[in-house]
Amino acid sequence: MSSARWKQSPPGSSWGEFGPDDQRGRMNLVDTHKVLQGIAEVKVGKTFCLSLPLDVPGGQSLNPRRMPPRRYSVLRDGQSQGQQGFCWSYQTEDPDLSDVVNDDVVLMSLQYSTQWDSLAHVGSHFDADGDGVAEAVFYNGYRAGHDIRPGSEDPEASADWARYPGPEAASLGIERLAEHGAQGRGVMIDLAHHLGRERQAVGYDTLMRLLEADRIEIEAGDMVCLHTGYADTLLAMNRQPDLALLHASGSGLDGHDARLLNWISDSRLACLLADNPAVELVVPKLLPPQPLRQPRLPLHEHCLFKHGIHLGELWYLTELAHWLRQQGRYRFLLTAPPLRLPGAVGSPATPIATV
């Protein structure tokens, strides 16, 4: 299969699996049947919030490129033009009115705290045209510069972060996931219970051993959660992240393990969600005899670019993981819509698990 955008797809990819113009990837597997499977896991009606507070980690030391939330009061208009719209009384304009209102604005990076990655978040250089020249493309051949467009520089920007206004993922934006609903059957894999909270890369052999130990079955369309304890460790730091401790904490999937990557795609899971910063364990660039040209984030490339598998990062999973283990369960109803923000490549999330 090919499309107007691509004549060849990356080796081992699933471009075109849901049609050459698909923008939802493996979340297409979360259909009405999977939603009903998730609902069937609700036994006691208890809910768990799976997000960190939106201002965690705190500061920018964990990721200098991403800003924590900054909140401002709106300004009133009309007769009260320019007044602060927080603790603002309508009696300012009419003494017979009793209302007092608050209205605020937030400025933040969309992938600062608990988040979704859209399929526009990571692409790769690949010769989709078959003309011998690699171009920057994303899942299903959507093009950088055409379908996913950078902002235009504003030389008079008031701050560095405002220099490039108006970037847009006109295709593959996070609103595609929001429109789908992001609700289905969640499956918990409790890495922290078996491996502790020390930093380590989890490959295929280790993961299979843990699935067997907990008798976990992953089926097509399942929304798979990985509990490492990282977010719980981070939360305990109360917005003052200890980088040395964090860099030594939390397991992550080994994106350089080809058998693990193949299992991720072959299992037909819908998405991968973790309480660590990247799902995979980010390691320095591998040296020869590895190929000189390689992805910095191989699991991101495999999931987002090749197979349309959404990723979620910095989810808060500890309380849910402990409760499920105490009850001898690993499945639950997961409801996790991102913001329906057209053109965005990521989104904050406040996922809810219902058990």
N, C-alpha and C positions, 0 to 999 in steps of 0.2 A: 504494500500500500504506500502511496505517496500523496502529496498534496501540492497545492500551488506554492506553498512555502518551502517544501523540502522534497528532494528526490530520493534521498537515502537517510536512514535513521542510524543513530549510534549503535554499534554492535551490542546485542543483548538487551536493547531497550524495548519498551512497549509503546512507542509512539504509534498512534493510530488505533490502539486497542479499543478505544471508545469513540472512534471516528477521527478523521484527520484534523478537525477543527476543535476537538475537545479542550476544555479549559479547567476541568475538575479532577482529572486523573483518577486515582484509585478510590477517591471518595464516591465515585459513581457506584461502587460496590455497596455503599451504605444506603440500601434501598428500603422500601417499606418493610420487607421481611426482616432486615437487620434492625430496624427501629423496633419492631415488635419483639425481636429477640432481646433487645435491651430492656424493654418494658417488662418482659417476663422475669428479668433478674431482680425486680423490685419486690422484696419480701416483707420489709418492716417499715418502709417509708422514711428512713433516716437519710439525711443529706449531708454531704461534705463539700465545703468550698475548696477548690483545687487551685486557687490563685494566691500568690503572695500579695501583700499590700502593694499598690501601684508605685509607691516610692521606694521600694526595695529592689536592688541592693543598697542604694544610698550613694550619693556622689557619682563620680565618673571613673573611679580607680579600676573597677572591674572591666569596664569597656569605655575608654576615653571618647569614643565616637558617639556614644549614646547618652542623651541628657535625661536626668530625672525630671519628674513633673514640676512645673512652676505654675502656680495659680495666681490669677489676678482678678480683681473685681471688674465687672463691666462698667461702662459709663452710661449714665442716663442721657436721654435725648429730650427733645421738645422743650417744655418750660424749664426743666431741670438739667438742661444741656451741660455735660461735663461733670456732673456730680457722681460720686461713687455709688454704684448700684448694689451695695452690700449694707445691710441694716438700714436700708433706705425706706423712709416713711412717706406714704402718699399724702400725709398731712402737710408735707413740704409744698404741695401744690393745691391741696383742698383740705381745710381743717375738718370737714365733715367725714373724711374717709379714715378708716382705722387700719388699713393694711400696712404691714412692714415686710419688705421683700429682700431676698438675697439672690444674686445672679453672678456667676463667675465664669472664668475662662481658664483653660489649661494649655500649656505649651510643653510638649514632651516628645521624646523619641518613641515611635510606635512599637519598638522591640526592646524596650528598656527592662521590663519586668516579665511576668508571666505572659507568654506570647504565642502566636501562630506565625509560621513562615508561609507565605504564599508560594505558588509555583513560579512566580517571577523573582523570587529572592535570589536564586543562584542558577546561572546557566553555565555555558562552556563554549570554548572555541571548537567548532566542529564543521566539517565540510558538508553541510546539508544540501548544497546545490549539486554536489558531485562534479565540481569543476576543478578540483585540486587545490582550492583555496579555502581555508577554514574561516568561518565568520562567527561572530558572537551570537549565539542562539540559545533559546530556552526550550522547555518542554514542548513537544509537538511542533518544533521548528519556528516558534514565534521569535521575531528578530529584535535584537538590540538596535536602537536608533529608529525603528519603525513602529513596532508593537509596544516596546518598552522604551520610553523616551526620557533622556536626562533633562534636567532643568536648564534654563538659560541663565548665564551669569549676570548678576546685577552688580555692577562695579560700585554702586552707591549704597550697598546693603549696610544696614545699621549694625550688624553683628556678623561674625564669621559663619555662624550656622545658617544665616539667611542669604548667603551668597548665591545659591542656586535654586531659586523658587520654581515651582511648577513641574517637578518630575512626575511622570505618569506611567503606570503599567496599564496601558489601554487594553491589553490582553493579559490574562492570567492574574489579575489583581485579586486582592483578598476578598473583594465583594463576591467573587464566584463561590467561595466557600461559604460565605454568609448566606447567600441565596439558597444554597443547598440545605442549610440547616444545622449541619455538624452535630447530629444527635444519633446515637446508636449504641451498640454493645461495647463497653470498655472491658479490657483484659489487663490485669495487673501482673507484672513480672517484678518480684521483689529482690532485686540484686543486693540491696543493702543487708537483707536478712542473711543471705548466704556468704557474701563477700566482705561485709563490713563497709566502712566508709572511706577506706584508703583509696587513693587514686590508682586505678588500674584499667587497662584495656580489656574489654570482654569480647572474645572471639567466638566463633561458631561452636567449638567443642564445649567451652564453658557454658554458653547459653543453652545448648541442648541438654547439658547435665542438669541445669537448674530447672528447665521446663519439665524434665522427667521426674526430678525430685518432688516438685510441687504438683505433678500430674496436670500440667497446663496444656490445653489444646488451643492452638491458634487457627481460626477458621477464616475463610474469605470474608472480607468486609469488617473484621474486628478492628477496633481502635485500641492500639496496644500502648500501654503505659509502662515506663521503666522507672522504678523507684530506686534511687541511689543514696538518698539522704542528704544530697548536696543542698537543696533548697532549705531544708530544715536547719542545717548547719549555718547557712547564710542568714536565715531569719533570726537566729539566736544572737547574731552580731549586732542587731538593733541599728541597722543603717550605717555601721562603721565597719566595712568589710576588712577582714584580716587576710590580705592577699596570700601571704605565705601559707596559712592554714588552708585557704580555699584551693590553692594550686596543688596541695597535697591530698585533697579530699575528692571523693566522688568518682565512682567508676563511670565508664562511658563505652559505647560500642566501638569496636576496632574497625574503622573504616577501611583499613588496608587488608582485611581478611576477606578474600574473594568468596570463600564458602559462605561467610556470614552475609555478604551482600546478595549472593544468589538466593539464600534462604529468605531474606527480606522480600525480594520480588516474587519468588516462587510460592511463598506462603499466602500471597494475595491479601495480606493485611492492608487496611485502608490508610492508616497513618501511624506515625511513631511519635510518642509524646514522652518527654523525660523531665525530671526535676533538676537536671544539670544545664549548663549554658549552651550546649550544642548538640545534644543527643550522642554524638560521637566524641571520642577523646581526641582533642586537637593535639597533634604532635608536630615537631619540627619537620621540615622537608626531608624526605628520605634521600639518601645518597646512592650513587651507583653501587651495585648493578641494577637498581631500579631504573625504569625509564626516566630520562631527564625531564621530559614534559609530563607533568602529573598534576592532579587537582590538589589544592591546599586542603579542601574538605571533601575527601572521597565519598563519604556517606551522603553528604548533601548533594553531590553531583549524581550519585546513583539514585537517590530517592527523588529529589525535586526535578532534576533535569532529565534523567533517563526514564523514570517510571511514574512521575506524577504522584508521588507519595508525600503528602504534607507532613511537616515536622512541627512539633510544639516544644518549647524550651522554657526552663525555669518554672515549671508547674509545681505546685505544692502537693505532694502525694503521701507524705509520711503518715498522717492520721488515718487516711483511707487504707493504706497498705497494712497498718497495724490492725485495724478493725477487721479487714478481710481475713487476715491470717488467724486471728482469734476465732473467727466464725468458720474457718475451713473453706473459705470461698475465694475466688479470684475474678469473678465477673460482676458487672454492675451496669446500670444505665448511665451513660455519659452524655451530658448536654453541654456543648462548648462552642457557641457561635462567636465568631470574631465580629468586629465592627463592620458594618456595611458601608465602608468608606471607599468609593470608587477610585481606582488608580493606585491604591496603596499596596506596598509589597509585604507588609506585615501588620499585625494588629495585637493590641492588648487583649487579654481574654480573662473572663471570670468563670472558668468551667465549674460545673456542679456534677457530682456523682450522687446517684440515688440508689440505695441498696435495699 
